[in-house]
Amino acid sequence: DVGSQCEAGPTSQGGRGQRSGPNSTAMAAPSSTVAGGVPTDVEAEVHDHLLDEAGSANSARTGERAGASALASSWGRTTRVLLCVSAAALLVTLGVAMHKGPTAGAAWAALSGISQLVAESGDSCLGKIKFGGCHDLESERACLTAKDKHGDACVWCGGEACSSSSDSKCTTTSDAGDNMPSTWSIASCPLKFKDEIACMEKAWDGCAVIDKKEECLKVYDGRSNLPFIMGRRFYKEPCVWCGGEPCRPDSSARCEPLDWISGEMHDKLPSSWTTATCK
């Protein structure tokens, strides 16, 4: 009857809901459903909590993946920086050690040689003519170290006029065509005259500012912004000492780049003048 049920306490399928003893205060977990199969409020809250935990776990996994990706990116940048620093340290070490023994010096020379081969591949060593074109160049030294503003290498026509319609001794590979005479030469890398300055230092401000013979005869013109002027070559030209006198009547300079001053002197330098050389 109802009275006996109240004394015995609520029961459910499988004995859940009964007290475990007269002194116990713990109750078993509530039933999964009530009449009609509808979840209790407690079960709904547990269900919601489980969904929240699952969502948190998914967010955590997404965060871990994002963190791993960021870490990989950061590691990649760090690796590149370390490689650059290591390469710089190697260059400095070789540069310092070069003065301490032939082995280090040979290693440095080999490294420099590799760098130069890479730098002088194709026509990368040729100076680009900023004003005019190949036909404006007057000397072999200028013509065989140049390309026009379109990247077309210059051709030296053996010291003769390249065509009957022009007095120019320098033209482009496009104008020269495929059947050029054997006496003609095409500008290419490495530069034909590069060995002349291999042992020299670079005069960053040019030859003309030098007023001492000893300094003039160990440098080349380093003004890369002036590759060619008035048909003559400036940049990387060995300097010429004009016997201690001004090289030109309208200038006080006693040291000038070779090709430029040769043009001013109609390619006939006085015997008292001296050209910087590695020989």
Disulfide bonds with the S-S distance in Angstrom:
Cys125-Cys189 1.96
Cys134-Cys154 2.00
Cys143-Cys170 2.11
Cys157-Cys162 1.92
Cys199-Cys278 2.10
Cys207-Cys239 1.97
Cys216-Cys255 2.12
Cys242-Cys247 1.91
